[in-house]
Amino acid sequence: MPATCSRPNSRMWRNSGAPASWPPSGGGEGPPERRAEAQAELRLAKAAVLHFQSVANQTALVLARNFLAGPSDSLSADERQQLRGTTRRRLQSEIMLAHRLFTLANEDSRIGFEATNQYFYLPLDWWRR
């Protein structure tokens, strides 16, 4: 089975030097007059994290699909079963990410707008995902 489909993403994150508590939960001390602005920025950061998690899920799904569609003798039955499990977990993760993005998009109209193509996602688009 390809290593890229079985390694947990958390190991790569831990080795990246990023803070262990990411994404931050907020609630830190700061000037009260800047809290709304900080919360808005935090929503954007959370949306970015969810987007990158979705990219990782979709990459793993494509890799698993390609390996499963390959010659039947290229993978053992155990490897095929592991790839099917990876596919199920990644699909469940995509559903969870869509729900979280739906919540963020409802809170902040900037989330879901893709400027290069002038495309935007409506909250119902996240729900259908």
Steps between C-alpha positions, in 0.01 A plus 500: 500500500633848424641678803324824406162342567580350839706761685305719738507869415558585866859371485582742220331780696695420818829510309419829327582718800142629520354556846349187651185688597403601145240610417484729801176507693510876560418655831846651545543835663497797271336836463121458506460740208704263279329174596246505216781554248706221658202262490445581132864422423479181703199388292703551182792304643268215599348500151850478349586205723178324397574570134848348523361198687253457215781517244684226692182289511435541129861414416482184711167407339641535148810298589291225662263495202790471256662215693168317535430542127841355410571138409345263752834326565680824593352510852431231756152452641616666826636801311174536310306480826726768654445728201123453526524592868705808413235596246219466756690704761587775252139521380378527860760771558373690194147496639624634834708771327200605291290541814770710665544715189122543482506643852791733422345617172180589684703707747716681244398582143866520391537124542416311184586774248760399243634820347692370197189351341253736667327196642338476839351220702165547663441329834276246325800400282693396814199308625469302174868417505 
